[in-house]
């Protein structure tokens, strides 16, 4: 049995790509099961519910298991026990993150907007029919990761594959996309800690541990009016978890801007973005993507 | 300009895959150039001469260049300056070796017998016609790496792709394969140092540096009758280059056995292969592949 799994703090792309890739393995006669490490977020719940797909089982430890990683390829973002697991495959769209294996494996990364785009492409290249439900969740994952094709991470391939998927599942991209964006923006009664750690990733730059959370929303003020409480909580987390720097990106999906809140060491951030930080925050004009617009300059400065 | 390059001490797969992949990039409208780091071996010279293909230019330093790696994906096996280069793509068939990038890139590894198999497959998937000469050198690379489909690293895909390539270039696989094997076995007047370092790879297992050379031949006795001189030179290299262990695999392509000569620390080798080392050597029955049959047990023991 191979376990197909996305990153910690799973988003819609991690969950849906795992489900669809496990399904493809099973169609091919392999024995695979999608799993997750962490709770399902409200957007993903909405997506799985809409297309009537089961939520994957949660798993704590990958030790001694056969594992296929989707949507990540670094130890720090993976479920526990990966170093003791038998890594069989990787399908991802992020930077190459230093994994090591003893044996050659199938490892495919491509600079496109979502892992779901690659998974759908693998179905198509192998001439395997994509089931209707599967097309629905893969489309949802593409629209989620690319902010309905508005993110700078979106590529022609994402747009093309999404079009094919929308034909299979019979869903209108713009209409459904807006519905999803609204779902994404519903923060509800979330505590500051949950806002900060909701969509959160850790990076090691040289010896420095950096945490970067992101809230993507069409109503950024709902988040920013809690700035003081958020900063107080961020300072606590910075100390507790020994972060060199902790960043929360509050991204306005409509204006395509990001307000960054920063605690811990701030000089490297100022250097990376040529921005003065005032009251622990800075505005990053035109910034939508953590992966493509925030991590590379930070790493160049800090590593 | 993107430089397409194989590993240090290039073999036929590294050279021919670099040439063919650069050609594909150019067919697609990109601007790419195949290069190499190290001298061409006699087998590769024979192959390029047969299909009338130019020897790629040698390059010393990749710093500040745009680079596509073929047939390797570890810093220790790459040309100098890789950490200062802009890595654009990787196409390989070896273990995943810990590369790190800032940005997402195209990175494709697959557990098949040669990188040339993957390069040919990419041409076919993209519906690009493989030029006759290119088919010839890709076929040669597959036959070289898989020992004419006899190696345990050979897969169905290698056999299928080789068949297609042989149809394009009009070369009989078995007949041409035997001609190549003979060429590979011609050691000529080589010095012990050149035999040891001719097809040589370095690995870091934990803190330990291990060097593993390999001679593939149909006349192993021509090599083994120089055992004493080889061991003397290996001991010198072990000290000079600070190897924990230095291994020379003398592989009999017809009998499918390998005689391993070992200098430096030998206990881990004995443990990995459950073999007693006598007079600095051990016979490994059925062992043909450094990558698949020698490195994994060594790493498991040492890392």
Interface residues (C-beta under 8 A of the other chain):
Chain A: X87 X90 X93 X94 X95 X96 X97 X98 X99 X100 X101 X102 X103 X104 X105 X106 X107 X108 X109 X110 X111 X125 X291 X292 X295 X296 X299 X300
Chain B: X87 X90 X93 X94 X95 X96 X97 X98 X99 X100 X101 X102 X103 X104 X105 X106 X107 X108 X109 X110 X111 X125 X291 X292 X295 X296 X299 X300
